[in-house]
C-alpha cells in the first residue's frame, strides 16, 4: 500500500513543522502507533506494510 500526502509550506507552518522530514516522521508515528480502533489495536497491528510518500507543494 502506498500513502501519498501533498502538503504546502503554509500547511506545514500551521501544523508547527519546520520541514517535510519532521512532518513525515510525525505522520509515520501516528499511522504506526496513534491510530487506534475500538478494540485498542494500533495501526501497526492491522495495517499492511505501507510506503509513505510526502511531497512539498510550492
HELIX and SHEET records of a PDB file:
HELIX    1   1 UNK A    9  UNK A   15  1                                   7    
HELIX    2   2 UNK A   20  UNK A   29  1                                  10    
HELIX    3   3 UNK A   30  UNK A   34  3                                   5    
HELIX    4   4 UNK A   43  UNK A   46  1                                   4    
SHEET    1   A 2 UNK A   2  UNK A   8  0                                        
SHEET    2   A 2 UNK A  51  UNK A  57  1                                        
END                                                                             
